Structure formats: structure tokens, C-alpha cells
């Protein structure tokens, strides 16, 4: 499960620049490498890219959740790029991506965090809220708040 510290402000970049999907994934990998664990940015990029080859992690509406799993990870690790200019990401809705939330998960998990984050980022106004975030701390608080809302709504649906 996602803890309160999975997405700290120091692993979020607002108004980040990326010229392509590859460039964005490399930047996201560098941020994820600053989190707990022994993986290098190059190793993380390999995990994210391997997952992208299976199919785009783009949710549509300008949001993607690149993610990967590794036995060296003991808890979910997140990082986020809020791009100043969106990049092509092979989205089903043909919309370029401006919000990338990267996630590393332990290999033994069922990756239930990914659907939770997807529900959270698909909530009405989530994208607008993130695009208006004034700081990395604001962006982190928005994601955590939206995750709580999505979890509560999902619990009500069951």
C-alpha cells in the first residue's frame, strides 16, 4: 500500500522540460533513483521502458503512470514530473502527456497501487489541480489527497 512518504516533494519536478517520451522516462528514472533502494537511474529506466514495451502506461487525458517492479524494492517509491510542454506517449486518446507519476514496487506485490493511482488521477479536476500546483509540496499533497478520495470511493463501490 502507498504510505504518506511514497511521493515526497524532493522527487517531484514542476514545469519540467522533456523533449520526448524517452527523455521524460530518463528524468523520471533519475528522480526515482534518489529514493530508497539500490537501483541506479539506468536500471530504473530499463524497468520503466520494459513495462512501456508491453503497452503504454498512459491513462489518457494527459496522464501516465510509468511503473516497474524489482526484488530490491521493499516499499513503493514514487516520483512525478509535471511537464511544461506535453510529450507524445502513445495514448489511446492521442493526447500528449504532461503529468507522469513514476512508481517502483516490490516484485512480490500484486501492484494494486497502480489502479489506485489511476483512479485518483482520473478523478474530476485531478489534472487541473496538478497543473496549477505551485510547488512540489503542493503536488504531493494533491496526489495523496486524491488517493484517499479514490480509495474511499472505491470502498463505497464494493
C-alpha positions in Angstrom: 0.0 0.0 0.0 1.1 3.6 -0.6 2.4 5.3 2.5 2.4 9.0 3.2 6.1 9.2 2.2 5.9 7.4 -1.2 5.9 10.7 -3.1 8.0 13.3 -1.2 8.4 16.8 -2.6 12.1 16.3 -3.4 11.1 13.7 -6.0 8.7 16.0 -7.9 9.6 18.5 -10.6 7.1 21.2 -11.6 7.4 22.8 -15.0 10.0 20.2 -16.0 11.3 20.0 -19.6 11.4 16.9 -21.7 11.8 16.7 -25.4 10.4 13.1 -25.8 8.9 10.1 -24.0 12.4 8.7 -23.7 13.7 12.0 -22.2 10.8 12.1 -19.7 11.3 8.5 -18.7 15.0 9.2 -18.2 14.3 12.2 -16.0 11.7 10.2 -14.0 14.2 7.4 -13.6 16.8 9.8 -12.2 14.2 11.1 -9.6 13.2 7.6 -8.6 16.9 6.6 -8.1 17.1 9.2 -5.3 14.6 7.2 -3.3 15.2 4.2 -1.1 16.8 1.2 -2.7 20.0 0.3 -4.6 18.8 0.7 -8.2 20.6 3.1 -10.5 18.8 5.5 -12.8 19.9 3.4 -15.7 18.4 0.2 -14.1 15.2 2.0 -13.3 14.9 3.3 -16.9 15.3 -0.3 -18.0 12.4 -1.4 -15.8 10.1 1.5 -16.9 11.0 1.1 -20.6 10.4 -2.7 -20.4 6.9 -2.1 -19.0 6.2 0.5 -21.7 7.1 -2.0 -24.3 4.2 -4.2 -23.0 1.8 -1.3 -23.7 1.7 2.4 -22.9 1.1 3.3 -19.3 -0.8 6.4 -20.4 -4.2 6.7 -18.8 -5.4 9.3 -21.3 -6.3 12.9 -20.5 -2.6 13.8 -20.4 -1.5 11.4 -17.6 0.8 8.4 -17.5 1.9 6.1 -14.7 5.2 4.5 -15.8 5.9 1.8 -13.3 8.1 -1.3 -12.7 8.8 -3.9 -10.1 12.1 -5.2 -8.6 13.1 -7.5 -5.9 15.4 -4.8 -4.4 12.4 -2.6 -3.6 10.9 -3.0 -0.2 8.2 -0.3 -0.3 6.5 1.8 -3.1 8.7 4.6 -4.3 7.2 7.4 -6.4 8.4 10.4 -8.4 6.5 12.9 -10.6 7.1 15.2 -13.5 4.7 18.0 -14.3 5.9 18.9 -17.8 6.0 22.5 -19.1 5.2 21.1 -22.6 3.5 17.7 -23.1 5.2 14.9 -24.9 3.8 12.1 -27.2 3.2 8.9 -25.2 1.2 6.6 -27.5 -2.0 7.4 -25.7 -5.3 5.8 -26.8 -6.9 9.2 -26.8 -4.0 10.6 -28.9 -3.4 13.3 -26.2 0.1 14.1 -25.3 1.2 13.6 -21.7 2.0 16.4 -19.2 1.8 14.5 -15.9 4.0 11.5 -15.3 3.8 9.7 -12.0 6.5 7.1 -11.8 6.3 4.2 -9.4 8.6 1.4 -8.3 7.1 -1.5 -6.5 8.4 -4.6 -4.7 8.5 -7.7 -7.0 6.3 -9.7 -4.6 3.3 -7.3 -4.7 0.2 -7.5 -6.9 0.8 -3.9 -7.9 -2.6 -2.8 -6.5 -1.1 0.7 -6.1 -1.2 1.3 -9.9 -5.0 1.0 -10.2 -5.4 3.2 -7.1 -3.2 5.9 -8.6 -5.1 5.6 -11.9 -8.4 6.1 -10.1 -7.0 9.0 -8.2 -5.6 10.8 -11.3 -8.8 10.2 -13.2 -11.0 11.9 -10.6 -12.6 15.1 -11.9 -10.2 18.0 -11.7 -7.1 16.0 -10.7 -5.2 17.0 -13.8 -6.2 20.7 -13.4 -5.2 20.7 -9.8 -1.8 19.2 -10.6 -1.2 21.6 -13.5 -1.9 24.5 -11.0 0.3 23.2 -8.3 2.5 26.0 -7.0 5.2 23.7 -5.7 6.4 20.1 -5.4 4.9 20.0 -1.9 1.5 21.1 -3.2 1.7 18.4 -6.0 2.5 15.7 -3.4 -0.4 16.8 -1.2 -2.8 16.8 -4.2 -1.8 13.2 -5.2 -2.1 11.9 -1.6 -5.5 13.6 -1.1 -6.8 12.3 -4.5 -5.6 8.8 -3.5 -7.5 9.0 -0.2 -10.6 10.1 -2.1 -10.2 7.3 -4.7 -9.8 4.7 -2.0 -12.9 5.9 -0.2 -15.0 6.0 -3.3 -13.7 2.5 -4.3 -14.6 1.2 -0.8 -18.1 2.6 -1.3 -18.4 0.9 -4.6 -17.7 -2.6 -3.1 
